Amino acid sequence: MWHDTYHAPLPPLVDAVAVRLVKAGWKMTAREVVYWGDRAIAAMSIAIFLASLVLLYLTAARLFDARLAALILAMWGGAVAGMAVTASTKNKGSRRTNCTCCSSR
């Protein structure tokens, strides 16, 4: 894993930008299930992922050709989406999480 992007200070700074955009929604009511800051961070993560797919396509198209770049993009996007589905169904029914800070032992 790349230590300069996986560890601080980049992720907290990106999260701070996302949370700052929804500053008006910081107060949470009893009817809300998901905090607005969490929604903003998830939306920012999706936006960054989609931007990385665009950069992947542009780089692959420049190195190879547009058809191969589209194939690479489809394979990479499908692989990442498949990993997310596998991770979400892997621990279905259990209380264990993949997070190291709050996983049950």
PLY file of the C-alpha trace (Angstrom):
ply
format ascii 1.0
element vertex 105
property float x
property float y
property float z
element edge 104
property int vertex1
property int vertex2
end_header
0.00 0.00 0.00
1.21 3.51 -0.74
2.01 5.11 2.60
1.74 8.68 1.35
-1.91 8.31 0.32
-3.13 5.58 2.68
-1.95 7.17 5.89
-2.30 10.70 7.25
-2.40 13.54 6.32
-4.14 13.02 2.94
-7.26 10.99 3.97
-8.21 13.28 6.88
-7.77 16.35 4.66
-10.00 14.88 1.94
-12.56 13.87 4.58
-12.43 17.38 6.05
-13.21 18.89 2.67
-16.18 16.53 2.26
-17.53 17.21 5.75
-17.04 20.96 5.38
-19.43 20.92 2.42
-22.27 19.65 4.64
-21.54 21.86 7.62
-25.21 22.89 7.88
-26.20 19.24 8.48
-23.98 18.64 11.50
-26.92 18.48 13.87
-28.42 15.00 13.84
-32.08 14.47 14.62
-33.70 11.36 16.07
-35.24 10.50 12.69
-31.91 10.33 10.84
-30.16 7.01 10.62
-26.98 8.01 8.80
-24.97 11.09 9.76
-24.57 13.69 6.99
-20.81 13.72 7.45
-20.67 9.99 6.73
-22.76 10.49 3.62
-20.45 13.28 2.46
-17.34 11.16 3.01
-18.91 8.25 1.10
-19.89 10.56 -1.77
-16.37 12.03 -1.88
-14.89 8.52 -1.98
-17.15 7.56 -4.88
-16.23 10.76 -6.73
-12.52 10.10 -6.27
-12.98 6.49 -7.43
-14.81 7.61 -10.57
-12.11 10.20 -11.24
-9.48 7.46 -10.92
-11.39 5.41 -13.52
-11.29 8.37 -15.91
-7.54 8.75 -15.36
-7.09 4.99 -15.85
-8.92 5.16 -19.17
-6.98 8.20 -20.38
-3.64 6.65 -19.41
-4.46 3.29 -21.00
-5.77 4.97 -24.15
-2.56 6.93 -24.47
-0.35 3.89 -23.87
-2.35 1.42 -25.96
-5.57 2.21 -27.86
-9.18 3.15 -27.02
-10.59 -0.41 -27.33
-8.00 -1.91 -25.02
-8.41 1.01 -22.61
-12.16 0.36 -22.46
-11.51 -3.33 -21.79
-9.05 -2.50 -19.01
-11.53 -0.05 -17.53
-14.34 -2.61 -17.59
-12.17 -5.29 -16.02
-10.80 -2.98 -13.32
-14.19 -1.47 -12.48
-15.78 -4.92 -12.35
-13.00 -6.30 -10.17
-13.29 -3.46 -7.66
-17.09 -3.70 -7.61
-16.81 -7.46 -7.13
-14.47 -6.98 -4.19
-16.99 -4.65 -2.56
-19.81 -7.16 -2.98
-17.64 -9.97 -1.65
-16.61 -7.91 1.37
-20.21 -6.93 2.14
-21.52 -10.51 1.97
-18.51 -12.19 3.55
-19.47 -11.49 7.16
-23.22 -11.50 6.66
-24.92 -12.48 9.88
-21.84 -12.00 12.04
-20.86 -9.04 14.16
-17.27 -9.03 12.94
-16.04 -6.14 10.84
-13.04 -5.64 8.60
-12.01 -2.57 10.56
-8.98 -3.16 12.77
-9.91 -0.43 15.24
-13.35 -1.78 16.17
-13.38 -5.44 15.17
-14.64 -7.93 17.70
-12.01 -10.35 18.87
0 1
1 2
2 3
3 4
4 5
5 6
6 7
7 8
8 9
9 10
10 11
11 12
12 13
13 14
14 15
15 16
16 17
17 18
18 19
19 20
20 21
21 22
22 23
23 24
24 25
25 26
26 27
27 28
28 29
29 30
30 31
31 32
32 33
33 34
34 35
35 36
36 37
37 38
38 39
39 40
40 41
41 42
42 43
43 44
44 45
45 46
46 47
47 48
48 49
49 50
50 51
51 52
52 53
53 54
54 55
55 56
56 57
57 58
58 59
59 60
60 61
61 62
62 63
63 64
64 65
65 66
66 67
67 68
68 69
69 70
70 71
71 72
72 73
73 74
74 75
75 76
76 77
77 78
78 79
79 80
80 81
81 82
82 83
83 84
84 85
85 86
86 87
87 88
88 89
89 90
90 91
91 92
92 93
93 94
94 95
95 96
96 97
97 98
98 99
99 100
100 101
101 102
102 103
103 104
